[in-house]
Amino acid sequence: MKTKITVTLFFLCCTHLMFAQTKFSHAESLIKIGTDISFLSSDLNAQKIPLTGIHIGISPTIPLGHSTYFKPEIAFSMKGGRLNYQSTFGYFEGDVSYKINYFEFPMVFGIRPKTHFAIEFGPYTAIKAGGSFSFQGNFASGYANFDRKDIHDFDFGIVAGIKIGPFGILYYHGLQEIAATTASRAFLGNSTNHSIQICLQRRWFRKFKTEN
């Protein structure tokens, strides 16, 4: 819990400092919408199969220099993945699709070597907004919501990708294990979130000026 609070406060402080100490001109507020192709990475004896979800966010692009910028974001994303457990798994044989929703807070920095091309990278944090799973096995099938304690409330990791005109392709690499209890770890192991985001970014408001 202390780690979660510390990391969250760090991100909030960084965002505040970026806005309060620097005079920004010609900042653009963008709305992002796209697709998340998500999968789980783990050491389990199971086949990892991607799932597709949606990603919606708001991200002001704030120039830092002639070819650099800072882009904090508030977003809702649907992540997870599908695991196909083999007969040697022990607990269950069949498919389980895990769907976990998050409110994400990427803090992306961009380098724009050309007018319509940019390289973006930075850290992200996320807060769980609920999740569910559906299963199809040899002897049973069904659907259920995760118990609140089964999944960690907090996720974090790194993000990197490129932006070409209004289109962006980003890779989110989670560093926080998803499972939080013995029961959930039996099926998820040390799984972490990974996703490829393909999105369209459109200007929401006209350019504005922000001063401290």
C-alpha positions as CSV (number, residue, x, y, z in Angstrom):
1,M,0.0,0.0,0.0
2,K,2.8,2.4,0.8
3,T,4.4,1.7,-2.5
4,K,1.2,2.5,-4.4
5,I,0.7,5.7,-2.5
6,T,4.3,6.8,-3.0
7,V,4.3,6.1,-6.8
8,T,0.9,7.8,-7.2
9,L,2.1,10.9,-5.3
10,F,5.3,11.0,-7.4
11,F,3.3,11.1,-10.7
12,L,1.0,13.7,-9.4
13,C,3.9,15.9,-8.2
14,C,5.7,15.6,-11.5
15,T,2.6,16.6,-13.4
16,H,2.0,19.6,-11.0
17,L,5.6,20.8,-11.4
18,M,5.5,20.5,-15.2
19,F,2.4,22.8,-15.3
20,A,3.3,25.2,-12.5
21,Q,7.0,26.0,-13.2
22,T,7.0,26.3,-17.0
23,K,5.3,28.7,-19.3
24,F,3.6,26.8,-22.1
25,S,2.3,28.3,-25.3
26,H,0.4,26.7,-28.1
27,A,-0.6,23.6,-26.1
28,E,-3.2,21.4,-27.8
29,S,-5.8,19.3,-26.0
30,L,-6.4,16.0,-27.9
31,I,-8.9,13.3,-27.5
32,K,-7.6,9.7,-28.2
33,I,-9.6,6.7,-29.2
34,G,-8.3,3.4,-30.4
35,T,-7.8,-0.3,-29.9
36,D,-5.8,-2.2,-27.3
37,I,-4.5,-5.6,-28.4
38,S,-3.7,-7.0,-25.0
39,F,-2.0,-10.2,-23.7
40,L,-0.7,-11.6,-20.5
41,S,2.9,-12.5,-19.9
42,S,3.6,-15.3,-17.4
43,D,5.6,-18.4,-16.6
44,L,2.5,-20.6,-16.7
45,N,2.2,-23.7,-18.8
46,A,-0.5,-22.1,-20.9
47,Q,-0.8,-20.6,-24.4
48,K,-1.1,-16.8,-24.4
49,I,-3.7,-15.5,-26.8
50,P,-4.4,-11.7,-27.3
51,L,-7.7,-10.0,-26.6
52,T,-9.0,-6.8,-28.2
53,G,-10.4,-3.9,-26.2
54,I,-10.9,-0.1,-26.5
55,H,-8.9,2.8,-25.3
56,I,-10.3,6.3,-24.8
57,G,-8.3,9.2,-23.4
58,I,-7.7,13.0,-23.2
59,S,-4.1,14.2,-23.6
60,P,-2.9,17.8,-23.9
61,T,0.3,18.1,-25.9
62,I,2.6,20.7,-24.3
63,P,5.7,21.9,-26.3
64,L,8.9,21.8,-24.3
65,G,11.1,22.9,-27.2
66,H,11.3,23.2,-31.0
67,S,11.0,19.4,-31.5
68,T,10.1,18.0,-28.0
69,Y,6.9,17.9,-26.0
70,F,5.3,16.5,-22.9
71,K,1.9,14.7,-23.1
72,P,0.2,13.7,-19.9
73,E,-2.9,11.6,-20.4
74,I,-6.1,10.4,-18.5
75,A,-7.5,7.4,-20.2
76,F,-9.8,4.4,-19.8
77,S,-8.5,1.1,-21.3
78,M,-9.7,-2.5,-21.5
79,K,-6.8,-5.0,-21.0
80,G,-6.3,-8.6,-20.2
81,G,-5.7,-11.7,-22.2
82,R,-6.7,-15.2,-22.9
83,L,-4.9,-18.3,-21.5
84,N,-5.3,-21.8,-23.0
85,Y,-4.4,-24.2,-20.2
86,Q,-2.9,-27.5,-21.2
87,S,-3.7,-30.9,-19.6
88,T,-0.5,-30.7,-17.6
89,F,-1.6,-27.5,-15.9
90,G,-3.2,-29.4,-13.0
91,Y,-6.1,-27.1,-12.0
92,F,-8.1,-26.8,-15.2
93,E,-7.9,-27.7,-18.9
94,G,-9.4,-25.2,-21.4
95,D,-9.6,-21.5,-22.2
96,V,-10.0,-18.6,-19.8
97,S,-10.5,-15.0,-21.1
98,Y,-9.4,-12.4,-18.5
99,K,-10.8,-8.8,-19.0
100,I,-9.5,-6.0,-16.7
101,N,-10.4,-2.4,-17.0
102,Y,-8.1,0.4,-15.9
103,F,-8.0,4.2,-15.6
104,E,-4.5,5.0,-16.9
105,F,-2.2,8.0,-16.4
106,P,0.6,7.9,-18.9
107,M,3.2,10.6,-18.8
108,V,4.7,10.6,-22.3
109,F,7.6,12.6,-23.6
110,G,7.9,13.1,-27.4
111,I,10.7,13.8,-29.8
112,R,9.6,15.1,-33.2
113,P,12.5,14.7,-35.7
114,K,10.0,15.5,-38.6
115,T,6.9,17.5,-38.8
116,H,4.5,14.6,-38.9
117,F,6.6,11.9,-37.2
118,A,7.4,11.6,-33.5
119,I,8.9,9.1,-31.1
120,E,7.1,8.8,-27.7
121,F,8.1,7.2,-24.4
122,G,7.6,7.4,-20.7
123,P,6.1,5.8,-17.6
124,Y,2.5,5.1,-16.8
125,T,0.4,4.2,-13.7
126,A,-3.1,2.8,-13.7
127,I,-5.9,2.1,-11.2
128,K,-8.1,-0.9,-11.6
129,A,-11.7,-0.2,-12.6
130,G,-13.1,-3.8,-12.4
131,G,-12.6,-7.0,-14.2
132,S,-14.2,-10.3,-15.2
133,F,-13.3,-13.7,-16.7
134,S,-15.1,-16.3,-18.8
135,F,-14.0,-19.9,-19.1
136,Q,-14.7,-22.8,-21.4
137,G,-13.3,-26.2,-20.4
138,N,-14.0,-29.9,-20.9
139,F,-16.4,-30.2,-18.0
140,A,-17.5,-26.6,-17.3
141,S,-18.0,-23.2,-18.8
142,G,-19.2,-19.9,-17.4
143,Y,-18.6,-16.2,-16.6
144,A,-17.8,-14.4,-13.3
145,N,-16.5,-11.1,-12.0
146,F,-13.2,-10.9,-10.1
147,D,-13.4,-10.6,-6.4
148,R,-12.2,-7.1,-5.4
149,K,-9.1,-8.6,-3.6
150,D,-8.1,-11.0,-6.4
151,I,-6.5,-8.4,-8.6
152,H,-4.0,-5.7,-7.6
153,D,-5.7,-2.3,-7.5
154,F,-2.6,-0.6,-9.0
155,D,-0.6,-1.2,-12.1
156,F,2.4,0.6,-13.5
157,G,5.0,0.2,-16.3
158,I,6.5,1.9,-19.3
159,V,5.1,2.9,-22.6
160,A,6.9,3.6,-26.0
161,G,5.9,4.0,-29.6
162,I,5.6,6.3,-32.6
163,K,3.1,8.9,-33.8
164,I,2.6,9.5,-37.5
165,G,0.3,12.4,-38.1
166,P,-2.9,11.8,-36.1
167,F,-2.2,8.1,-35.7
168,G,-0.2,6.5,-32.9
169,I,1.1,3.0,-32.2
170,L,2.2,2.5,-28.6
171,Y,3.4,-0.5,-26.6
172,Y,2.5,-0.7,-22.9
173,H,4.7,-3.0,-20.8
174,G,3.3,-3.7,-17.4
175,L,5.7,-4.3,-14.4
176,Q,3.1,-5.1,-11.7
177,E,1.9,-8.7,-11.3
178,I,-1.9,-8.9,-11.7
179,A,-2.8,-11.6,-9.2
180,A,-3.1,-10.5,-5.5
181,T,-4.3,-13.6,-3.8
182,T,-3.3,-17.3,-3.6
183,A,-6.4,-18.3,-5.5
184,S,-5.8,-15.9,-8.4
185,R,-2.1,-16.7,-8.6
186,A,-3.0,-20.3,-9.1
187,F,-4.5,-19.4,-12.5
188,L,-2.5,-16.2,-13.4
189,G,0.9,-17.0,-11.9
190,N,3.1,-14.0,-12.2
191,S,1.2,-12.6,-15.2
192,T,1.6,-8.9,-16.1
193,N,-0.3,-6.7,-18.5
194,H,1.1,-6.0,-22.0
195,S,-0.7,-4.3,-24.8
196,I,-0.2,-2.7,-28.2
197,Q,-2.4,0.4,-28.6
198,I,-3.4,1.7,-32.1
199,C,-5.1,5.0,-31.8
200,L,-6.4,8.1,-33.6
201,Q,-5.7,11.5,-31.9
202,R,-7.9,14.5,-32.8
203,R,-7.8,18.1,-31.6
204,W,-10.5,18.7,-29.0
205,F,-10.1,22.4,-28.3
206,R,-8.4,25.2,-30.1
207,K,-4.9,26.1,-29.1
208,F,-4.6,27.9,-25.7
209,K,-1.9,29.5,-23.6
210,T,-1.1,28.5,-20.0
211,E,0.9,30.6,-17.7
212,N,2.0,30.1,-14.1
